[in-house]
Amino acid sequence: MSRTASKASGDAHANRWKALVFIALAQLMVVLDTTIVSIALPSAQQDLGISDGDRQWVVTAYALAFGGLLLFGGRVSDLWGRKRAFVIGLIGFAAASALGGAATTGAAMFGARALQGAFGALLAPAALSLLAVMFTDGKERAKAFGIFGAIAGGGSAVGFILGGVLTEYLDWRWTFFVNIPFAIAAAAGAYFVVREPEGGRNRSPLDIPGVVLSTLGLVSLVYGFTRAESDGWSDTTTISLFVASAVLLLAFVITEAKVEAPLLPLRVVMDRNRGGVYLSLGIAVIATFGSFLFLTYFLQVVKGYSPVESGFSFLPMVAGMMVGSTQIGTRLGTRIPARFLMGPGFLVSAVGMLLLARLEVGSSYASTVLPALVLLGLGMGTALPPAMSLPTLGIEPGDAGVASAMINTSQQVGGAIGTALLNTIAASATTSYVKDHIADAATKPQQRLVQLQGVVHGYANALWFGVGVLLIATLIALTLVNRRPAGEDAEVEVAVPVVAH
């Protein structure tokens, strides 16, 4: 080992906890952005004159770019170096946020959101893979990923709060501008503090066919579910997008099996532990994304909460998530196998979802919503640290970026599926309920009550489906994920080459 390489490794080790602060700050910014803009959307739509048919593109443009480019972003971080990709991603995200906040037309807003998604796809896997190569001790790794997992899980709920406050008391544009100080602070801190261990880059030529096929395949898949939500599952365009996605992703798999330097080495996903995490986490996210959306509408439309009040109503879930990730997931991560954290974690979330499935128009926040949110947060908080850590545990450094990208990809695709699928189930159940009961409503107040009952009935039906989805995620985690506790893998982790050869 050379003296230079030894010093680089030592610097990376010494600065790891300082670096975690800035990596976590960047992760918080990206996760916040997925929900903070949703709260501001009605005000932005009115201000910019965006039609009802086009307003979905504020969300869809971001989701398509982010989901479609994640694998590419992960591979670029392996090629360029994680620190460089991380800083470039932050600067680009800040610039795109400035454009979004200054937008004067719907088209400018959509373009800014797409740029945010593209730079987020570079930033997110770089952040996660930096943690993977900087924290190699089992106990420290568990603690670092516990903090990261808490931010990844709780940030969405915090976004509702911050979005409500900024929109109600300042202006919707601040839901974009708020990203700029986050990004500048994280980029400056990363530039001066992060010392990426050397010897972990993958300098193989970029797999252009793999980039094109994976990007088009994932974009088709995410957009297909978005179209299904708005136009129905039997719509010709929706079906065509799903068929195109299947063909493109199959061609991608065939290509990756044959090329010399694949974008996604199949060994990354064929490992039963990594594959089990990707699959179970993606399925669990299907349920949780839908529950956030339904609860927001239940609190604001049915119960009459303001945006700020509904945002603060999610705080118990954030608290549960913090306890689950830092006190349970982190403390037990080095003592028991990951499946005994992920499986029970998803199961506890299923119990919380079961409570929400009992929602009625007259349900109170304290008796129904509050305990459900605590259980949802506690369960997902327990499951997320091992789910974030395990896919990069003991992996070759040159594959760390793409393995990290797959974690984000599974969540992004799961979120797209969940939003479309659960919304479709809810809308169908609502329509059926109103049709069966509206004839008995003689007055306008009675008709209004039937409409609200139908909406809540639709939510409850979708949430029952969410319970089943979380049970499936539990079963997959307990069946496929069989790796030993992280502490017992410490020798394996240290053996990963993290210095220059």
Secondary structure, 3 states (H helix, E strand, C coil): CCHHHHHHHHHHHHCHHHHHHHHHHHHHHHHHHHHHHHHHHHHHHHHHCCCCCCCCHHHHHHHHHHHHHHHHHHHHHHHHCHHHHHHHHHHHHHHHHHHHHCCCCHHHHHHHHHHHHHHHHHHHHHHHHHHHHHCCCHHHHHHHHHHHHHHHHHHHHHHHHHHHHHHHHCCCCHHHHCHHHHHHHHHHHHHHHCCCCCCCCCCCCCCHHHHHHHHHHHHHHHHHHHHHHHHCCCCHHHHHHHHHHHHHHHHHHHHHHHCCCCCCCHHHHHCHHHHHHHHHHHHHHHHHHHHHHHHHHHHHHHCCCCHHHHHHCCHHHHHHHHHHHHHHHHHHCCCCCCHHHHHHHHHHHHHHHHHHCCCCCCCCHHHHHHHHHHHHHHHHHHHHHHHHHHHHCCCCHHHHHHHHHHHHHHHHHHHHHHHHHHHHHHHHHHHHHHHHHHHHCCCHHHHHHHHHHHHHHHHHHHHHHHHHHHHHHHHHHHHHCCCCCHHHHHHHHHCCCCCCC
